[in-house]
Amino acid sequence: DVKGPAEVTAADIQADGDVTILNPDLHIATVADGAELHMRMTADTGRGYNSADVNKARMDLAIGVLPIDSIYTPIERVNYTVENTRVGQSNDYDKLTLDVWTDGSLTPTEAISLAAKILTSHLTMFVNLTPR
């Protein structure tokens, strides 16, 4: 609960020990002089992106609840390069270099590992394909 005038940031969130605020400087609201802000937040886990409409349809929302978009990806940016490389006497190999930036909830190594697991699970359906 905040009384104005005030700037509300993520640092003002009162969370239990299971929650880590990754960006305490994140601006949440500006409360005008004489106004009050009462807010309760719900956090969830997921994959990818959900629009506010999808979140609204998934929950039984009380009057006054404002669903927002959910972005579950910890990945902020990825760059890659592919270079020719030599292994022994052979120079017909490729070297893949990945540069991965995350929001801090996962390390880049953890993000690549998780992405590889997800990709592997999607590709397993093709392992035993037979011609018709």
C-alpha positions in Angstrom: 0.0 0.0 0.0 1.4 3.3 -1.1 0.2 6.9 -0.5 1.1 9.6 -3.0 3.0 11.4 -4.1 5.4 8.4 -4.8 7.3 6.5 -7.4 6.7 2.8 -7.0 9.5 0.4 -8.2 10.1 -3.3 -8.0 12.2 -2.6 -4.9 8.9 -1.8 -3.1 7.6 -5.4 -3.7 7.2 -7.3 -0.4 8.0 -10.8 -1.4 8.6 -14.0 0.5 12.0 -15.8 0.5 11.1 -17.9 -2.6 11.0 -14.7 -4.8 14.0 -12.8 -6.1 13.5 -9.3 -7.5 15.9 -9.3 -10.5 15.4 -5.6 -11.4 14.6 -3.5 -8.3 14.8 -0.3 -10.3 11.9 -1.3 -12.6 9.3 1.4 -12.6 5.8 0.1 -11.7 3.7 3.2 -11.0 3.6 6.9 -10.3 1.1 7.7 -7.5 -0.2 11.2 -7.5 -0.5 13.5 -4.5 -3.6 12.5 -2.5 -3.9 9.1 -4.3 -3.4 5.6 -2.9 -2.2 2.4 -4.6 -3.2 -1.0 -3.3 -1.7 -3.8 -5.3 -1.5 -7.6 -5.1 0.6 -9.5 -7.6 0.5 -13.1 -8.7 3.6 -14.7 -10.3 3.6 -17.9 -12.3 6.1 -20.0 -14.3 5.7 -20.8 -17.9 7.4 -20.8 -21.3 7.4 -18.2 -24.0 4.8 -15.5 -24.0 1.2 -15.2 -23.0 -1.0 -12.2 -23.8 -3.2 -10.5 -21.2 -6.2 -12.1 -23.0 -4.8 -15.6 -22.6 -4.0 -14.9 -18.9 -7.5 -13.6 -18.4 -9.1 -16.7 -19.9 -7.0 -19.0 -17.8 -8.0 -17.4 -14.5 -11.3 -16.7 -12.7 -10.6 -13.0 -12.1 -12.4 -10.8 -9.5 -13.5 -7.3 -10.4 -10.6 -4.9 -10.4 -8.0 -7.5 -11.4 -5.9 -6.4 -14.4 -4.3 -9.2 -16.2 -1.1 -8.3 -18.1 1.1 -10.0 -20.7 3.5 -12.6 -19.4 7.0 -13.0 -20.8 8.7 -16.1 -19.5 11.9 -16.1 -21.5 15.0 -15.3 -19.5 16.8 -14.7 -22.8 17.5 -11.0 -23.7 19.7 -11.4 -26.8 21.5 -14.1 -28.8 24.2 -13.7 -31.4 25.9 -16.5 -33.3 28.7 -17.0 -35.7 29.7 -20.0 -37.8 33.4 -20.3 -38.9 35.4 -22.8 -40.8 37.7 -24.6 -38.5 40.4 -27.3 -38.7 40.4 -30.6 -36.8 43.7 -32.4 -37.3 44.5 -32.4 -41.0 40.9 -31.8 -42.0 39.7 -28.2 -42.5 36.1 -29.0 -43.5 34.5 -28.5 -40.0 32.4 -25.7 -38.7 32.7 -23.9 -35.4 29.6 -22.5 -33.8 30.0 -19.6 -31.4 27.0 -18.5 -29.3 26.8 -15.3 -27.4 23.9 -15.4 -25.0 22.6 -12.6 -22.7 20.0 -13.4 -20.0 18.0 -11.5 -17.4 20.0 -13.1 -14.6 17.4 -15.8 -13.6 19.5 -18.3 -15.6 23.1 -18.2 -16.6 23.9 -18.3 -20.4 25.2 -21.9 -19.9 22.0 -23.0 -18.2 19.9 -21.3 -20.9 21.7 -23.1 -23.7 21.4 -26.4 -21.8 17.7 -26.0 -21.3 17.2 -25.0 -24.9 19.0 -28.1 -26.0 16.8 -30.3 -23.8 13.7 -28.6 -25.2 14.9 -29.0 -28.8 15.8 -32.6 -28.2 12.4 -33.4 -26.8 10.8 -31.8 -29.9 13.0 -33.7 -32.3 12.5 -37.2 -30.7 9.3 -37.7 -32.7 11.4 -37.8 -35.9 13.9 -40.5 -34.7 11.9 -43.6 -35.8 10.2 -42.2 -39.0 9.6 -44.8 -41.7 8.6 -44.2 -45.3 5.0 -44.8 -46.1 
